[in-house]
Amino acid sequence: MTTATLESPPTPKPSLVTATGGFAGIRRDSFPKVRPPGYFAPDADPAAIKAFYQANGYFVLENGFTPDEIEGLKREATLICRGERGELEGHPKALPAESDESVLSRFLCIHFPHKCSEVMLATVHSRPTVDALTTIIGPNVKCMQSMLFMKASGKPGQAWHQDEDYIATRDRSLVGAWIAMDRATVENGCLWVMPGSHRPGILWEQRWHGDRRFDCAEQSVNFPYTDDQAVPVEVEAGSVVFFNGYILHRSLPNRAPAGTFRRSLVNHFMSCESHLAWGKMPEGEHIAHHDFRDVIIVAGQDPYAWKGYTQVHKPQVRASGEGGCIKWTDGTKLPYKEPADA
């Protein structure tokens, strides 16, 4: 008779969240029922918001948008996807008889919706959002990007990444403002963050993940954190998740029942004092002087206003990976792992 050795289950690593004090404001939302640290109402103490953000790299502003504003964003998102706000390259305009659910399910994400929609554009100037941004960035703030996620049931998430890999600032001031248009839960693919991972100021190596749970964006690797230390950021519609450009974050697929959407609008902001080294540099310009000028000033003064402003970006559809992913540098098809290995 042999004796079996029972191994103890691994002990989860302690939470990375650093709790900070201060008045979090008067709560009005009923979800999530148990709020971890980092959830603030619009009347919260700005010093408490700033302290939590600096320590953890993110925070939630509850009731950042009213129910009427959220319903307006949903209607506008549908009009954009139906082609009523301009043609979207590669996506034919919907037929009048086609259902909204069918149309919305075509899309994972549309970049720069503020370029075709006054309703989307208005969100970058929202007073609760601007107040939060001036608290965590400083008095002078500009916006350079928006992304509209539809994320129907079955659509993939995005693997671990840092937004500064894609939008480079010179002073590490990049902030994403993630507006929940639907209640975001673990089941339907809410954001997950790695608290405090912004503090080292390291941009981790990126590689192709080959994982069908995620879209065509590469995955950050070799960072000293594990998935069990991540925090799901479940929020009610109308909440805004603010997160630092260096924080590791991801989302998983929408596993909710068919016909469920996890819609969100993400706007990206930074300090006006920093150059924005983004996009293709003009010929003959030195990288040290490159400053992308397709931006919107949302607070304070722009010390580089004398350079003027441009209109470069147009709305574009982001590849979801369901039809395969292509390496943008050479056009080769990126391989996926077999399901058993993913």
Secondary structure, 3 states (H helix, E strand, C coil): CCCCCCCCCCCCCCCCCCCCCCCCCCCCCCCCCCCCCCEECCCCCHHHHHHHHHHHCEEEECCCCCHHHHHHHHHHHHHHHCCCCCCECCECCCCCCCCHHHHHCCCCEEECHHHCCHHHHHHHHCHHHHHHHHHHCCCCEEEEEEEEECCECCCCEEEEECHHHCCCECCCCCEEEEEECCCECCCCCCEEECCCCCCCCCCCCEECCCCCCECCCCEECCCCCCHHHCEEECECCCCEEEEECCCCEEECCCCCCCCCECCEEEEEEEECCCCECCCCCCCCCCHHHCCCCCCEEEECCCCCHHHCCCCCCCCEEECCCCCCEECCCCCCEECCCCHHHC
